[in-house]
Amino acid sequence: MLVSSQMGCDLSPPADLDKKKVLLIYWIISILQPIGKISIVGFFKILEDYIWQSVSSEEVKRSIEHLIKEGYLIKLLNSNNVTFSVSPQIKFKLSTKERLHRDRLRFFLLSAINIDTLNAIRESSKLLVDGDPPLIEERLPIQLRVGFKGRQSQPLNSSWVSLNESALFVASPFPSLLSPSHYSFSYPGFNFIEEIKGDIPPHLFIRHILAYDLGISFQLINRILANKGRYYRHFNVAKKSGGVRNISSPKIYLKVILLYIKTYLFADIKVHESVHSYRKGKSFITNAMKHVGQRYVLNIDLEDYFSSIHLYKIRKVLENNGFSQDSVKLLSSLCTLDNVLPQGSPTSPILSNAAFYTIDRSMYEYCRKRKLNYTRYSDDITICGESKLAIQNAKTRLTVMIEGAGFKVNKKKTRLMPYHKRQQVTGVIVNEAATPSRDVMRKIRAKFNNALKRKFIDKETKNELLGYTSYLSAFDKYKGSDLLIKYKVVMDNVSVITK
């Protein structure tokens, strides 16, 4: 990674310090601020495959000391951490080209950042500012030219980075207007929102807030909104039941933005307790376990689930969750493609769950009063109980609600399963206990037998086998079983071919 400045940013480091390294440290601090010495060194280790210069802990320490002495940095102090940020005393203005370079590096840093280390800073108690907090226009203050492995100013390739949920955003006491529960990047006692408000129209003002929160250009937000199709790639994946599923996956710039929105802005969106899809601590197995040992089990499948969730539904979801009108317009636009939820976007799962909240709540209460169990896993709804008539009545009511909300029932996949036949919920047999189906067990057995015979497997196959052992471990029947021990022995006895 090469960083240089031609704007008169004379850092004047001592002769035994490399000016480019000092400038690189300054740039990283300006983007990840506030950040401590240990986190800076750790971040260099993350970037070691991409940077030309190796930077030692001592160089980081001495560079920071020099930058503080020259007025480029200020300290942020609390009982556990000493962190650093840029000083408002140093002012630069980026040209259009320089701003584009900054955005590229910013997205790279947001993608590759060590979230656990930096979130510890974000969640720390009270920060005391030793010096004046930086104004927004000085948050990213220097000219940048960045190249990876000698290629100057290349766009980021998503394969270079390991995407985490988001990066460091220090909570301030001032709501950002982006979300009812979100507080923007700021410092205690400093409301940056008032600094940028001016005479900006509300719909543009909300874009400024999002851009400043991410540390990217307001102009980039505008470009994405003007031509969202350019920021997606499209492909098909085969369905287990046959046919193909159309996937629209956002490219790296939009993906990082949507990951931030999902993690920080949509964290408190209401999803009903009966939903087991796309939620931490829940899965298709926990969904199936709710229907074990029941006399009748009804499965209802929704057709074109994601593409049935239109822009107006997303806006309604956000309004019902307390988002402002300007935020609703911005976020709903960023999270949709061609006015529907794209399958493959980071925000689509949580929004799809939230869009079904009213139906989930109503059906859960309806079923509970009639001693029936109701759950949903994405587009797969299941109702079970002892009364066939009660389940059939629930089916009629649910179908009316689904169609009234603009969804469509896939009648070919709707089935009522009595106790004397195989009852299967989200791929799991539930007649007497939650167990994998025979078809799945045969497939797993064949995969491990094949691996044992070959002795050598590629990394992809190893990951697949590890996935199967993890899958079986989720079932009580196989936890600590001889079969699982046997499969783990197979994993120990095969070698992985490195390409």
C-alpha positions in Angstrom: 0.0 0.0 0.0 1.5 3.3 -1.1 0.4 6.6 0.5 1.7 10.0 -0.6 0.7 13.7 -0.3 1.4 16.6 -2.5 -0.6 19.2 -0.6 2.0 20.7 1.6 1.3 18.3 4.5 4.9 18.6 5.8 5.0 16.1 8.7 8.7 16.8 9.1 9.5 13.6 11.0 12.9 12.9 12.5 15.6 11.5 10.1 15.2 8.0 11.6 11.5 7.9 10.8 10.2 7.1 7.3 7.9 10.0 6.2 5.7 7.6 4.2 5.2 5.3 7.1 4.3 8.3 9.4 1.8 9.5 6.8 0.3 6.0 6.5 -0.2 5.8 10.2 -1.7 9.3 10.2 -4.1 8.3 7.4 -5.2 5.1 9.2 -5.9 7.0 12.4 -7.9 9.6 10.5 -10.1 6.9 9.1 -10.4 4.6 12.1 -10.4 7.3 14.8 -10.4 7.0 17.7 -7.8 4.1 17.7 -5.1 3.0 20.1 -1.5 1.9 19.4 -2.2 -1.8 19.9 -5.1 -1.7 17.4 -2.9 0.2 14.8 -0.2 -2.5 15.1 -2.9 -5.2 14.9 -4.4 -3.6 11.8 -1.0 -3.5 10.1 -0.8 -7.3 10.6 -4.2 -7.6 8.9 -2.9 -5.6 6.0 0.5 -7.3 5.8 -0.3 -9.1 2.5 -1.1 -5.8 0.8 1.4 -3.3 2.1 5.0 -2.7 0.9 6.3 -1.3 4.2 6.4 -3.3 7.4 5.7 -1.1 10.4 6.9 -2.0 13.8 5.2 -1.3 17.2 8.1 1.1 18.0 7.6 3.0 14.7 3.9 3.4 15.5 4.7 4.6 19.0 7.3 7.2 17.9 5.2 8.3 14.9 2.2 9.0 17.1 4.4 10.9 19.6 5.7 13.1 16.7 2.2 13.7 15.3 1.0 14.8 18.7 3.9 17.1 19.2 3.4 18.7 15.8 -0.4 19.2 16.4 -1.7 16.6 13.9 -3.2 14.3 16.6 -5.1 14.6 19.8 -5.6 12.1 22.7 -8.9 10.5 23.8 -8.6 9.2 27.4 -10.6 6.9 29.6 -9.8 4.5 32.4 -8.9 1.6 30.2 -7.7 3.1 26.9 -5.6 5.8 25.4 -6.7 6.4 21.8 -5.9 9.0 19.2 -7.7 11.1 16.6 -6.8 13.8 14.1 -6.6 17.4 15.3 -9.0 20.1 13.9 -6.0 22.4 13.7 -4.8 20.8 10.4 -7.0 21.6 7.4 -6.9 20.1 3.9 -9.4 19.9 1.1 -9.6 16.8 -1.1 -10.0 17.0 -4.9 -12.5 14.8 -6.7 -9.8 12.2 -7.6 -8.3 12.3 -4.1 -11.8 11.7 -2.6 -12.3 8.7 -4.9 -9.0 7.2 -3.6 -10.1 7.9 0.0 -13.4 6.1 -0.6 -11.5 3.0 -1.9 -9.3 2.8 1.1 -12.1 3.5 3.5 -14.1 0.6 2.1 -11.0 -1.6 2.3 -10.5 -0.6 5.9 -14.2 -1.1 6.8 -14.0 -4.6 5.2 -10.7 -5.8 6.7 -11.0 -4.2 10.1 -10.7 -6.2 13.3 -14.2 -5.5 14.6 -13.7 -7.2 18.0 -10.8 -5.1 19.0 -12.3 -1.9 17.8 -15.8 -2.6 19.2 -14.2 -2.8 22.7 -13.2 0.8 22.2 -16.7 1.7 20.9 -18.3 0.1 24.0 -15.9 1.6 26.5 -17.5 4.0 29.1 -16.8 7.7 29.1 -14.3 9.2 26.7 -12.5 12.4 27.7 -11.1 14.5 25.0 -7.6 15.8 25.6 -7.8 18.7 23.1 -10.6 19.9 20.8 -12.5 17.2 19.0 -12.0 17.2 15.2 -14.5 18.9 13.1 -16.2 16.8 10.4 -14.4 18.4 7.5 -11.0 17.4 9.1 -12.0 13.8 9.9 -10.3 12.6 6.6 -7.9 15.4 6.0 -5.0 14.3 3.7 -4.4 13.6 0.1 -4.2 9.9 -0.7 -2.9 7.8 -3.5 -3.3 4.0 -2.8 -2.1 1.0 -4.8 -2.2 -2.7 -4.1 0.9 -4.7 -5.0 2.2 -2.0 -7.3 -1.1 -1.3 -9.1 -1.9 2.3 -8.5 -5.4 3.4 -7.5 -7.2 0.1 -8.4 -10.7 -0.5 -7.3 -11.1 -2.9 -4.5 -11.5 -6.6 -5.3 -13.9 -8.3 -2.9 -11.7 -11.4 -2.7 -9.0 -9.3 -1.1 -10.9 -8.6 2.0 -12.6 -10.5 4.8 -16.0 -8.8 5.4 -17.0 -8.3 9.0 -20.3 -6.8 10.1 -18.9 -3.2 10.2 -16.3 -1.1 11.8 -15.8 1.3 14.7 -18.4 3.9 15.3 -18.1 5.8 18.6 -21.5 6.5 20.2 -22.3 10.1 20.9 -25.2 11.5 23.0 -26.9 12.8 19.9 -29.3 10.8 17.8 -28.3 10.6 14.1 -31.9 10.6 12.7 -30.9 7.5 10.7 -32.5 5.2 13.2 -34.4 5.5 16.5 -31.6 3.6 18.4 -28.6 4.8 16.5 -26.1 7.5 17.6 -23.6 8.8 15.0 -19.8 9.0 15.1 -19.0 11.9 17.3 -17.3 12.8 20.6 -19.0 13.6 24.0 -20.5 17.0 23.9 -19.9 17.5 20.2 -23.0 17.3 17.9 -21.6 17.0 14.4 -25.1 17.0 13.0 -25.6 20.6 13.8 -22.2 21.4 12.2 -23.4 20.1 8.8 -27.1 21.1 8.9 -27.1 24.5 7.3 -29.6 25.0 4.5 -29.3 21.4 3.2 -32.7 19.9 2.1 -33.8 17.1 4.5 -33.5 14.3 1.9 -29.9 15.4 1.2 -29.1 16.0 4.8 -29.9 12.4 5.8 -27.5 11.3 3.1 -24.8 13.5 4.5 -25.3 11.8 7.9 -24.9 8.3 6.5 -21.8 9.4 4.4 -20.1 11.0 7.4 -21.0 8.0 9.6 -19.2 5.7 7.2 -16.4 8.1 6.4 -17.2 8.1 2.7 -18.2 10.7 0.1 -21.7 12.1 0.1 -21.3 12.0 -3.7 -20.8 8.2 -3.7 -24.1 7.8 -1.8 -25.8 9.9 -4.6 -24.1 7.8 -7.4 -25.3 4.5 -5.9 -28.9 5.8 -5.5 -28.9 7.1 -9.1 -27.8 3.8 -10.6 -28.2 0.9 -8.1 -28.1 -1.8 -10.8 -24.5 -1.0 -11.5 -23.6 -2.0 -7.9 -25.0 -5.5 -8.1 -23.9 -8.8 -9.7 -26.5 -11.4 -10.7 -26.2 -15.2 -10.9 -28.4 -18.3 -10.4 -28.0 -21.1 -7.9 -29.7 -24.5 -8.1 -32.6 -25.3 -5.8 -32.7 -28.6 -4.0 -36.3 -29.0 -5.2 -35.3 -28.3 -8.8 -35.1 -25.1 -10.8 -32.9 -22.1 -10.1 -32.9 -19.3 -7.6 -32.0 -15.8 -8.9 -29.4 -14.1 -6.6 -28.6 -10.4 -6.8 -25.5 -9.7 -4.6 -24.3 -6.2 -4.0 -20.7 -5.4 -5.0 -18.2 -4.4 -2.4 -19.0 -0.7 -2.0 -22.8 -1.2 -1.6 -22.2 -4.4 0.4 -20.2 -2.6 3.1 -22.8 0.2 3.3 -25.6 -2.4 3.7 -23.7 -4.4 6.3 -23.4 -1.2 8.3 -27.1 -0.5 7.9 -28.0 -4.0 9.0 -25.7 -4.0 12.0 -26.2 -0.6 13.4 -29.5 0.8 12.0 -31.7 -2.3 11.8 -30.5 -4.0 15.0 -33.7 -3.2 16.9 -36.3 -3.8 14.2 -39.1 -6.0 15.5 -39.1 -9.6 14.5 -41.6 -12.0 16.1 -40.4 -14.7 18.5 -41.9 -17.5 16.3 -39.4 -16.7 13.5 -36.3 -19.0 13.4 -34.7 -17.8 10.1 -31.7 -15.4 10.0 -31.6 -14.9 13.8 -28.7 -15.6 16.2 -29.3 -18.6 18.3 -32.0 -20.0 16.0 -31.9 -22.2 12.9 -33.8 -24.7 10.8 -33.2 -27.2 13.5 -34.7 -25.1 16.3 -37.6 -24.5 14.0 -38.2 -28.2 13.5 -37.9 -29.0 17.2 -41.1 -27.0 17.9 -43.0 -29.6 16.0 -41.7 -32.9 17.4 -44.2 -35.7 18.3 -47.3 -34.0 17.1 -50.3 -35.8 15.6 -50.6 -33.5 12.6 -48.0 -31.2 10.9 -48.9 -28.6 8.2 -46.3 -27.1 6.0 -47.1 -24.0 3.9 -44.5 -22.6 1.4 -44.5 -19.0 0.1 -43.8 -18.5 -3.6 -41.3 -15.8 -4.7 -40.9 -14.7 -1.1 -38.3 -11.9 -1.4 -39.5 -10.5 -4.7 -43.0 -10.3 -3.1 -41.7 -7.7 -0.6 -42.0 -4.4 -2.4 -40.6 -1.0 -1.6 -43.8 0.2 0.0 -43.8 -2.7 2.4 -40.2 -1.9 3.4 -41.2 1.8 4.0 -44.1 0.6 6.1 -41.8 -1.6 8.2 -39.4 1.3 8.9 -42.2 3.7 9.7 -43.7 1.2 12.2 -40.3 0.9 13.8 -40.0 4.6 14.4 -37.7 5.7 11.6 -38.1 9.3 10.3 -39.6 9.9 6.9 -36.3 11.1 5.4 -34.5 8.0 6.8 -37.3 5.7 5.5 -36.9 7.1 2.0 -33.1 6.8 2.0 -32.8 3.3 3.7 -35.6 1.7 1.8 -34.1 2.9 -1.5 -30.6 1.6 -0.6 -32.0 -1.8 0.5 -34.1 -2.5 -2.6 -33.4 -3.2 -6.3 -36.1 -2.6 -8.9 -38.5 -1.8 -6.0 -38.2 -5.3 -4.4 -35.9 -7.0 -1.9 -33.0 -8.5 -3.7 -32.2 -12.0 -2.6 -28.4 -11.9 -1.7 -28.3 -8.5 0.0 -27.2 -8.3 3.7 -30.3 -6.4 4.7 -32.9 -8.5 2.9 -33.2 -11.3 5.6 -34.0 -9.0 8.5 -36.3 -6.8 6.4 -38.1 -9.9 5.1 -38.6 -11.1 8.7 -39.9 -7.7 9.8 -42.3 -7.4 6.8 -44.1 -10.5 8.0 -44.3 -9.4 11.6 -48.0 -8.6 11.7 -48.9 -12.0 10.2 -46.5 -13.8 12.5 -47.9 -12.1 15.6 -51.5 -12.7 14.6 -51.1 -16.4 13.7 -48.9 -17.1 16.7 -51.7 -15.8 19.1 -54.4 -17.5 17.1 -52.6 -20.9 17.2 -51.6 -20.6 20.9 -55.2 -20.1 21.9 -56.1 -23.3 20.0 -53.2 -25.3 21.4 -51.4 -25.3 18.1 -47.7 -24.5 17.4 -46.8 -21.9 14.8 -43.3 -21.2 13.4 -41.8 -19.7 10.3 -38.4 -20.2 8.7 -38.1 -17.7 5.9 -40.7 -18.7 3.3 -41.5 -22.0 5.1 -44.4 -21.8 7.6 -45.3 -24.7 9.9 -48.4 -25.4 12.1 -48.8 -28.5 14.2 -51.2 -29.9 16.9 -53.5 -32.7 17.9 -56.6 -31.5 16.1 -56.8 -31.8 12.3 -59.9 -29.5 12.1 -58.1 -26.8 14.1 -55.1 -27.0 11.8 -57.3 -26.8 8.7 -59.1 -23.7 10.1 -55.7 -22.1 10.8 -54.6 -22.9 7.3 -57.7 -21.1 5.8 -57.1 -18.1 8.1 -53.4 -17.9 7.3 -54.0 -18.2 3.5 -56.3 -15.3 3.6 -53.8 -13.2 5.6 -50.9 -14.1 3.3 -52.8 -13.3 0.1 -54.2 -10.1 1.6 -50.7 -8.9 2.4 -49.5 -9.5 -1.2 -47.8 -12.8 -0.8 -48.6 -16.0 -2.6 -49.0 -19.6 -1.2 -47.2 -22.3 -3.2 -49.9 -24.9 -3.3 -47.7 -27.6 -4.7 -45.5 -27.5 -1.6 -48.4 -27.2 0.9 -49.0 -30.5 2.7 -50.6 -31.9 5.8 -48.7 -34.8 7.4 -50.3 -37.2 9.9 -48.4 -39.0 12.6 -48.4 -42.4 10.9 -46.5 -40.9 7.9 -43.1 -39.2 7.6 -43.4 -35.7 9.1 -40.6 -33.4 7.8 -40.1 -29.7 8.8 -37.3 -27.6 7.1 -35.5 -30.9 6.1 -35.7 -32.5 9.5 -37.8 -35.5 10.5 -40.0 -34.7 13.6 -42.2 -37.8 14.1 -40.6 -38.8 17.4 -37.4 -36.8 17.7 -35.7 -34.2 15.5 -33.4 -36.2 13.2 -31.9 -35.9 9.7 -33.7 -37.6 6.9 -32.5 -40.9 5.5 -31.6 -39.3 2.3 -29.4 -36.8 4.1 -27.7 -39.5 6.2 -27.0 -41.6 3.0 -25.4 -38.6 1.4 -23.2 -37.8 4.4 -22.1 -41.5 4.7 -21.2 -41.6 1.0 -19.1 -38.3 1.3 -17.1 -39.7 4.3 -16.6 -43.1 2.7 -15.3 -41.5 -0.5 -12.9 -39.2 1.5 -11.6 -42.2 3.4 -10.9 -44.2 0.2 -9.2 -41.3 -1.5 -7.0 -40.3 1.5 -6.4 -36.9 -0.2 -9.1 -34.2 -0.5 -9.1 -30.5 -1.4 -9.9 -27.7 1.0 -13.4 -27.2 -0.3 -14.2 -30.9 0.4 -12.8 -30.7 3.8 -14.9 -27.7 4.6 -18.0 -29.6 3.3 -17.2 -32.5 5.6 -16.6 -30.2 8.6 -20.0 -28.7 7.8 -21.6 -32.2 8.0 -20.0 -33.0 11.4 -21.3 -29.6 12.7 -24.7 -30.4 11.3 -24.9 -33.8 13.0 -23.6 -32.3 16.3 -26.7 -30.1 16.4 -28.9 -33.2 16.9 -29.2 -34.8 20.4 -29.1 -38.2 18.8 -25.6 -37.7 17.4 -23.9 -35.6 20.1 -20.9 -37.7 21.3 -22.2 -40.7 19.2 -19.9 -43.4 17.8 -20.9 -42.3 14.3 -19.7 -38.8 14.9 -16.5 -40.0 16.5 -15.9 -42.2 13.4 -16.4 -39.3 11.1 -14.0 -37.1 13.1 -11.4 -39.9 12.8 -11.8 -39.9 9.0 -11.1 -36.1 9.1 -7.9 -36.8 11.1 -6.7 -39.4 8.6 -7.2 -37.6 5.3 -4.7 -35.0 4.0 -5.7 -31.7 2.3 -4.2 -31.0 -1.1 -2.9 -27.4 -1.3 -3.1 -25.8 -4.7 
